[in-house]
Amino acid sequence: MLGQNNIIFRLYAIAIIVKIAIGIITILFVNLGWFHMGNEDLLIKNLTQQHFFEIYFNSDSGWYKVIAENGYANIPVIESAEWSKPNLHYAFFPMFPLLISLLMHLTSTSFFFAAFVFSCLILYPMVRYFYLFMLHLKFDQDKAYKAVLLFLLFPFSMHIYFIYTEALFFTLLMAGFYFIASKKWMAFVISGALIVLTRPNGLILIVPFYLFCLEENAGLSIQSVFKSFLRPRYYALLIMPLTFFCWLCFQHHLTGHWFAFAEAQAGWKKKTMFPLMALFRNGFWQEQLASIYTIIIMLMAICCFKKWRASINSFVWITILLPLTAGSVISMTRYLSMLFPFYSEAVQLKFINRYFKWIILLLVITQIIVLKLWIEDDSLMY
């Protein structure tokens, strides 16, 4: 049986192979006329190194590029002139573009190269902490390996390979759970602070983290909740609201608005509503499909409700319902790809294990189809 580090390295190698294959397949299929782009940059006669890196760049990636290159306070007029509202870039949290900007300065390279390198690097801790956390949940090595592999090859998980926050967010999510389980509180303080600065829903994860902390220590009960206030380790969780407050202060200092990130959502015509009201609001087939997909995930979560811990249930339902409160199902496919409990549930099914190789083949084929949507800038992949 392979050791833990060997299995983790194998998973990392698979992730890197998938990432590079995305670029090669895209170039091949564009030149064969199977993928259609708005320009001819990926034709063999025009292909450059930067054009290859730009394959992983789309939609929200542009916002991270603007922030990485200019910060929040020095956005060039040429960049903001077409914005529907000022300060729209505050909708995007700072950790991801900050890390890419740091790599740009350390290597004296472009945003595209630095983002490509960063996304390759972050894949290692991502698979490592996911795998180790699966082992902590009492999965054997084979099932833990398969759960991570399903995540790496799941079609809507493809954003972990693109210039998006998914890989960083999932890394910090898994690290947070793992550090709590391992009682590595200083490490959790770091990961907890970073995840708050990565995505707007980072702060809300204090709920599943707190519940998981209770489950791993005193058990979940009213008595354990009261006792938690007397135990110093639980105060490590306070780094999350403290970090969020610092982010609010930063925004207020630059814009005069404490919640500039929330106000920026109006630029995408989002408005707060009851989560279920966001389903089937628009007639576009992409949003209809995203609504159906979201309902399927909800039904699966309901079926697993009694089986899962309170911490896992809270994470799953926060991930499902919170984006819907903004009144849109756009991006729900990638948001829901972060729901790691479904991958761990899948590997416990006899059907999945019996036909695992065929399921992997099906996922790879589906990834190629979804990649076509990404290259052609389809809203299903926003």
C-alpha atoms as one frame of an Amber mdcrd trajectory, in Angstrom:
protein
   0.000   0.000   0.000   1.310   3.426  -0.935   2.195   5.883   1.828   0.188
   9.047   2.374   2.738  11.330   0.741   2.955   9.121  -2.347  -0.828   9.126
  -2.746  -0.996  12.897  -2.281   1.765  13.403  -4.842  -0.071  11.118  -7.297
  -3.247  13.201  -6.867  -1.251  16.384  -7.365   0.311  14.952 -10.525  -3.167
  14.136 -11.841  -4.319  17.689 -11.091  -1.329  19.161 -12.979  -1.918  16.797
 -15.909  -5.576  17.886 -16.072  -4.591  21.552 -15.955  -2.074  21.239 -18.789
  -4.432  18.986 -20.776  -7.068  21.732 -20.622  -4.702  24.013 -22.527  -3.577
  21.403 -25.052  -7.118  20.148 -25.765  -8.359  23.702 -26.174  -5.659  24.542
 -28.722  -6.278  21.283 -30.589 -10.057  21.669 -30.700  -9.919  25.350 -31.663
  -7.677  24.495 -34.609  -9.981  21.626 -35.596 -12.940  24.032 -35.477 -14.696
  22.208 -32.628 -14.274  25.082 -30.158 -15.204  28.573 -31.343 -13.608  31.755
 -29.994 -14.157  35.418 -30.741 -10.583  35.768 -32.029  -7.861  33.737 -33.720
  -5.248  33.881 -30.949  -5.166  30.105 -30.455  -4.663  29.210 -34.097  -1.251
  27.588 -34.515  -0.024  30.395 -36.761  -0.820  33.031 -34.094  -0.152  31.061
 -30.893   2.175  32.573 -28.293   3.043  31.646 -24.719   0.708  34.317 -23.359
  -2.151  33.092 -25.540  -1.731  29.676 -23.894  -1.949  31.200 -20.408  -4.996
  33.223 -21.435  -6.942  29.978 -21.967  -7.418  29.922 -18.171  -8.636  33.542
 -18.138 -12.320  34.452 -18.518 -15.143  36.524 -17.006 -14.302  37.246 -13.317
 -10.603  36.667 -14.026 -10.500  40.168 -15.466 -11.439  41.692 -12.131  -8.623
  39.851 -10.375  -6.210  41.053 -13.048  -7.224  44.683 -12.510  -6.801  44.373
  -8.724  -3.522  42.440  -8.930  -1.994  45.022 -11.254  -3.373  48.201  -9.657
  -4.598  47.477  -6.143  -7.954  48.872  -5.038  -7.121  52.579  -4.884  -5.357
  53.111  -8.213  -7.667  51.700 -10.858  -6.914  53.435 -14.204  -9.771  55.391
 -15.725  -9.462  53.330 -18.883 -10.373  50.261 -16.817 -13.275  51.754 -14.856
 -14.791  53.901 -17.611 -17.213  51.194 -18.722 -18.278  50.103 -15.245 -21.970
  50.574 -14.527 -21.099  51.825 -11.023 -17.925  53.012  -9.302 -15.992  50.665
  -7.010 -17.355  47.478  -8.571 -13.980  45.799  -7.987 -14.668  45.748  -4.227
 -17.048  42.856  -4.898 -13.895  40.756  -5.313 -11.981  40.019  -2.120  -8.239
  40.706  -1.923  -6.390  37.508  -1.022  -6.346  35.831  -4.440  -5.206  38.893
  -6.464  -2.792  39.838  -3.672  -1.010  36.484  -3.857  -0.788  36.696  -7.652
   0.492  40.278  -7.404   3.153  39.140  -4.943   4.243  36.411  -7.358   4.285
  38.919 -10.221   6.712  41.134  -8.304   8.891  38.250  -7.103   9.280  36.814
 -10.597   8.978  40.032 -12.642   6.428  38.367 -14.891   2.989  39.154 -16.290
  -0.299  38.555 -14.543  -1.082  35.629 -16.838   2.171  33.783 -16.133   2.033
  34.463 -12.374  -1.607  33.331 -12.200  -0.775  30.124 -14.077   2.132  29.344
 -11.748   0.094  30.151  -8.638  -2.769  27.921  -9.724  -0.289  25.077 -10.271
   1.233  25.599  -6.826  -2.054  25.845  -4.919  -3.247  22.509  -6.287  -0.790
  20.663  -4.032  -2.069  21.898  -0.643  -5.607  21.619  -2.015  -5.368  17.867
  -2.677  -3.230  17.339   0.431  -5.656  18.824   2.939  -8.695  17.286   1.245
  -7.099  13.842   1.341  -5.896  14.173   4.947  -9.300  15.408   6.073 -10.970
  12.417   4.414  -8.624  10.150   6.370  -9.582  11.963   9.573 -13.238  11.232
   8.799 -12.317   7.514   8.934 -12.217   6.868   5.196  -9.595   4.341   4.161
  -6.856   5.361   1.738  -8.661   3.987  -1.302 -11.918   5.842  -0.652 -10.111
   9.041   0.332  -8.129   8.856  -2.918 -11.279   8.273  -4.971 -13.111  11.165
  -3.288 -10.326  13.592  -4.190 -10.123  12.200  -7.720 -13.865  12.678  -8.241
 -13.482  16.287  -7.147 -10.538  16.873  -9.511 -12.437  15.467 -12.489 -15.959
  16.664 -11.726 -17.004  18.909 -14.650 -18.141  21.891 -12.594 -14.962  21.707
 -10.493 -12.979  22.874 -13.508 -12.713  26.384 -12.084 -10.006  25.095  -9.723
  -7.754  25.057 -12.805  -8.737  28.532 -13.996  -7.869  32.026 -12.759 -10.632
  31.924 -10.174 -10.664  31.726  -6.377 -12.017  28.159  -6.232  -8.698  26.349
  -5.690  -7.524  28.795  -3.014 -10.907  28.810  -1.287 -11.185  25.018  -1.252
  -7.611  24.707   0.034  -8.329  27.016   2.966 -11.677  25.321   3.624 -10.101
  21.871   3.869  -7.147  23.254   5.811  -9.510  24.859   8.326 -11.350  21.621
   9.021  -8.115  19.641   9.112  -6.384  22.047  11.506  -9.346  21.915  13.884
  -9.319  18.109  13.743  -5.544  18.086  14.368  -5.804  20.777  17.069  -3.299
  22.965  15.227  -4.786  26.224  16.419  -2.144  28.654  15.176  -2.361  27.112
  11.719  -6.148  27.468  11.885  -5.812  31.152  12.817  -3.843  31.706   9.598
  -6.187  29.705   7.370  -9.256  31.254   9.033  -8.009  34.772   8.366  -7.084
  33.979   4.774 -10.397  32.355   3.854 -12.301  35.434   5.075 -10.207  37.533
   2.681 -10.724  35.118  -0.211 -14.484  35.117  -0.781 -17.503  36.987   0.656
 -18.887  33.795   2.225 -15.645  33.160   4.108 -16.889  34.804   7.303 -20.058
  32.649   7.459 -17.878  29.533   7.596 -17.273  30.354  11.244 -20.565  28.488
  11.867 -19.520  25.061  10.487 -16.018  25.540  11.902 -17.438  26.224  15.374
 -19.812  23.259  15.206 -17.001  21.014  14.002 -14.834  22.248  16.877 -17.569
  21.232  19.325 -18.034  17.837  17.676 -14.321  17.102  17.800 -13.894  18.104
  21.429 -16.811  18.124  23.875 -19.549  16.867  21.573 -22.495  18.906  20.314
 -24.893  19.858  23.127 -26.265  22.931  24.858 -23.895  22.313  27.746 -20.856
  22.087  25.469 -21.832  25.385  23.826 -21.764  27.187  27.180 -18.527  25.482
  28.211 -16.871  26.508  24.939 -16.775  30.116  26.164 -14.435  28.997  28.946
 -11.965  27.215  26.674  -9.241  29.297  24.977  -9.026  27.157  21.810 -12.487
  28.257  20.681 -11.334  31.870  20.648  -9.133  31.040  17.652 -12.359  31.354
  15.654 -12.534  35.048  16.502  -9.790  35.681  13.965 -12.483  35.404  11.297
 -14.753  38.311  12.373 -11.660  40.306  13.364 -10.185  39.869   9.874 -13.517
  40.765   8.304 -13.683  43.943  10.402 -10.199  44.917   9.199 -11.380  44.417
   5.607 -14.383  46.671   6.287 -12.082  49.338   7.744  -9.880  49.134   4.651
 -12.899  49.639   2.384 -14.187  52.517   4.492 -10.771  54.183   4.410 -10.657
  54.096   0.607 -14.313  54.627  -0.311 -16.076  56.087   2.724 -18.379  53.055
   2.704 -18.138  50.265   5.265 -19.824  47.725   2.993 -18.479  48.694  -0.423
 -18.202  45.008  -1.337 -21.956  44.494  -0.762 -22.970  47.713  -2.514 -20.945
  46.628  -5.549 -23.301  43.671  -6.075 -25.816  46.092  -7.567 -23.525  46.303
 -10.585 -24.626  42.788 -11.473 -28.289  43.654 -10.799 -28.394  41.419  -7.757
 -30.872  42.059  -4.979 -31.595  40.304  -1.723 -34.524  37.893  -1.725 -35.766
  34.616  -0.273 -33.379  31.940  -1.672 -35.962  29.804  -3.468 -37.283  32.864
  -5.311 -34.001  33.006  -7.226 -34.758  29.738  -9.015 -36.145  29.865 -12.583
 -36.278  33.681 -12.565 -34.932  34.020 -16.112 -35.760  32.109 -19.262 -32.221
  31.501 -20.511 -31.494  27.785 -20.783 -28.286  28.177 -18.747 -30.183  29.579
 -15.767 -32.949  27.020 -16.126 -30.343  24.237 -16.075 -28.545  25.832 -13.107
 -31.863  25.996 -11.247 -32.599  22.327 -11.903 -29.063  21.391 -10.851 -29.437
  23.398  -7.635 -32.723  21.662  -6.797 -31.119  18.249  -7.356 -28.312  19.186
  -4.961 -30.885  20.372  -2.408 -32.789  17.082  -2.613 -29.574  15.100  -2.186
 -28.654  17.239   0.824 -32.070  16.582   2.370 -31.577  12.829   1.880 -28.217
  13.008   3.655 -29.363  15.370   6.419 -29.717  12.763   9.177 -26.499  11.044
   8.186 -24.265  14.115   8.265 -22.869  15.954  11.275 -24.305  19.354  12.151
 -21.088  21.026  10.962 -21.325  19.358   7.548 -25.040  20.148   7.203 -24.462
  23.785   8.099 -21.647  24.076   5.536 -23.722  22.446   2.795 -26.819  24.584
   3.340 -24.827  27.810   3.738 -23.112  27.044   0.425 -26.447  26.378  -1.287
 -28.646  29.103   0.158 -26.317  32.063   0.647 -25.643  32.717  -3.081 -29.340
  32.341  -3.850 -30.201  35.185  -1.461 -28.559  37.494  -4.018 -31.376  36.633
  -6.414 -29.455  34.757  -9.098 -28.417  31.219 -10.023 -25.509  32.437 -12.130
 -22.320  30.666 -10.965 -24.259  28.178  -8.815 -22.648  25.276 -10.670 -19.163
  26.283  -9.526 -20.290  27.331  -6.037 -21.846  23.910  -5.475 -18.718  22.123
  -6.722 -17.161  23.029  -3.363 -19.551  20.677  -1.534 -16.986  18.046  -0.572
 -19.462  15.880   1.420 -21.035  14.731  -1.845 -17.723  13.347  -3.106 -17.241
  11.438   0.136 -20.796  10.124  -0.106 -20.266   9.013  -3.699 -17.285   6.778
  -2.898 -19.366   4.878  -0.342 -21.798   3.696  -3.023 -21.232   0.187  -4.364
 -22.189   1.306  -7.872 -19.506   4.013  -7.895 -16.807   1.632  -6.716 -17.826
  -1.160  -9.096 -17.748   1.051 -12.178 -15.241   3.641 -10.964 -13.006   3.573
 -14.070 -15.989   4.015 -16.385 -17.303   6.872 -14.230 -13.901   8.571 -14.425
 -13.991   8.226 -18.222 -17.491   9.729 -18.317 -16.357  12.644 -16.128 -13.396
  13.341 -18.415 -15.654  13.397 -21.488 -18.090  15.698 -19.681 -15.192  17.954
 -18.675 -14.325  18.422 -22.344 -17.923  19.418 -23.088 -17.906  21.883 -20.198
 -14.515  23.192 -21.346 -16.144  24.106 -24.664 -18.652  26.227 -22.737 -15.788
  27.946 -20.885 -13.842  28.724 -24.063 -16.963  30.032 -25.778 -17.750  32.252
 -22.748 -21.064  30.572 -21.978 -22.766  31.924 -18.848 -23.156  28.397 -17.428
 -19.422  28.562 -16.641 -19.360  32.046 -15.078
